[in-house]
Amino acid sequence: MADIPAPLRVSPLIKFGRWSFLGLGVLYGAFHQNRLSKKEAGIREVELKHKAERDAKLAAEKKAAADREIQELEALAK
């Protein structure tokens, strides 16, 4: 096996910079996650309101189609 050289000492300034950027990245991510979560919650509310309207419309259409089918079957049975 080859001799592995001893690791180099990393400058305290570089260590501080790395940790600072890591911390800033975590804070940046948390801030934007919070902002996007609020935005998505608003979108979800609108979708739920539209879903109720859409479900009611689909139920009415389904009932109308069932009534038409019953009338057609009655007409064929005569």
NORLIN-V27784 format. One record per helix or strand of 3 or more residues. SS is the DSSP state (a for helix, b for strand). FROM is the first residue (numbers start at 1). LEN is the number of residues. If there is no record, write none. Layout:
[[SS,FROM,LEN] [SS,FROM,LEN]]
//
This chain:
[[a,12,66]]
//
